[in-house]
Amino acid sequence: MDLDALIEYFFETGDPTELGEAEFERGLERLRIGFAVEREPGRRFALWTLMEALGVAPLPAEAFAKEPTLKAAAEDYLAAAFRLERFGESE
C-alpha cells in the first residue's frame, strides 16, 4: 500500500500537518473506522502502520487479537522502530 495515498484518502490532503485540529481529528476518525471495517490482512496492517506513525494505533495484541501472524508482525515493527529510534540507522 502507498502510505501517501492513504494519507490523501483519509485526510483529504497530502500533508495532514497543514490541517486544523478538528480536520485532523476527522481524518483520524475516518482512519480508525477504515481500520475497523477492513478485512484484508495486508490492508489492515498498512492502516495500522499509518495509525502507529500518527500515534493513535492500538497495541498489537488489541489490534490483531484474532490474527496472530499480524500481531507478531506489528510487534516486530514496533521493536524495529524502537531500535532505529534508540540506536540510529546503523549499528
Secondary structure in CASP SS format (residue, H / E / C, confidence):
PFRMAT SS
TARGET T0000
AUTHOR 0000-0000-0000
METHOD secondary structure of the structure
MODEL  1
M C 1.00
D C 1.00
L H 1.00
D H 1.00
A H 1.00
L H 1.00
I H 1.00
E H 1.00
Y H 1.00
F H 1.00
F H 1.00
E C 1.00
T C 1.00
G C 1.00
D C 1.00
P H 1.00
T H 1.00
E H 1.00
L C 1.00
G C 1.00
E H 1.00
A H 1.00
E H 1.00
F H 1.00
E H 1.00
R H 1.00
G H 1.00
L H 1.00
E H 1.00
R H 1.00
L H 1.00
R H 1.00
I H 1.00
G H 1.00
F H 1.00
A H 1.00
V H 1.00
E C 1.00
R C 1.00
E C 1.00
P H 1.00
G H 1.00
R H 1.00
R H 1.00
F H 1.00
A H 1.00
L H 1.00
W H 1.00
T H 1.00
L H 1.00
M H 1.00
E H 1.00
A H 1.00
L C 1.00
G C 1.00
V C 1.00
A C 1.00
P C 1.00
L C 1.00
P H 1.00
A H 1.00
E H 1.00
A H 1.00
F C 1.00
A C 1.00
K C 1.00
E C 1.00
P H 1.00
T H 1.00
L H 1.00
K H 1.00
A H 1.00
A H 1.00
A H 1.00
E H 1.00
D H 1.00
Y H 1.00
L H 1.00
A H 1.00
A H 1.00
A H 1.00
F H 1.00
R H 1.00
L H 1.00
E H 1.00
R H 1.00
F H 1.00
G C 1.00
E C 1.00
S C 1.00
E C 1.00
END
